[in-house]
């Protein structure tokens, strides 16, 4: 871990890394600190992504009694890592995500749909035995905002956006490259891919 940067920047591959870039959004998985000083992957099942400034609230990054703040370059990264919009500080985005969830899974408007329902489905689709869950799909069938990994580029992540692939790094996205007519490993959880396909538009950083 860097001597000057905390290991709290999350990648689309579900890794926690120590880099200078803070990111557009903050995440919460509960208190991830263990008594021996190591860090867990998750504690609470309500994995949310929040704005970094809300009503003047301040979070002590070193307070062991509080949740452990995580940071994402943008919302597409947060979604790939298994998070959803916070219902408080991002209420409008949360409602849009919820409505897209209804469309994706044919849930009528008058039927109950709670945050816990979505969190339960997301948790099964995002992590198992401490490892990120992935699936395989045809690249050309994936909606914008989805993250994928390519067999020929191990350890890298690519965003599907505007009919092209954009290589991700903590510093930003690379220039667009054509989407090949092949399958890829999908990093974004299946339910979230369905929500993106149903019209949810995540907050995005600029692409190259």
C-alpha positions, 0 to 999 in steps of 0.5 A, a space after each residue: 500500500 502507498 505510504 500516502 494514499 489509502 487503498 480505497 480506490 475501486 476498480 471495475 475488476 473489484 480490486 481495492 488500490 492505492 492511487 492519488 485520484 479520488 474519483 467522482 463518487 464515493 461508495 459504502 459497503 459498511 465497516 471493512 476494518 478488521 481488528 488485525 488491521 486488514 480490510 474485508 471486501 464487504 460487511 453490509 449488503 447495501 452497496 451504494 455509491 454516493 456523491 462526495 459532498 452532501 449537506 456539509 457532512 464530513 467523514 473521518 476516513 480513519 474512524 473505525 466506528 464508521 463505514 469505510 469510504 471507497 471511491 470510484 472514477 465514475 458510476 460505471 465503475 461503481 456499477 461494475 463493482 456491484 454498487 447501486 445509487 444511494 437513495 438519500 444523497 442521489 435520490 433522483 438517480 436511485 429512483 431512475 435506477 429503481 424504475 429501470 429495474 422495474 422495466 428490466 424485470 417486468 415489475 409493475 409500478 404498483 408492486 413493492 420494490 425495496 432497496 433490500 430486494 435489489 441488494 439481495 439480487 445484486 449480492 448473489 450476482 456480484 460476489 462469491 467466496 470473496 471473488 467478483 462474479 462474472 459472466 460471458 456474453 456477446 460484446 455487441 449485445 451489451 448496453 452502454 455503461 457495461 464493463 468487460 474484460 478481454 482474454 487477450 488483454 488480461 488484467 485490463 477492463 474496458 467500457 462499452 460506450 457509444 458503440 466502442 470499447 474504451 480502456 479504463 485506468 484510474 486516470 481516465 478512459 482511452 480512445 475508442 476502439 471498434 467492438 469486435 464480433 466476439 464474446 467477452 467476460 462481463 464484469 458488471 453484474 447481470 442484474 445491473 446489465 439488465 438495468 442498463 439495457 432498460 435505460 438507466 444512464 450512469 454518471 460517466 467520466 469523459 472518454 478519450 
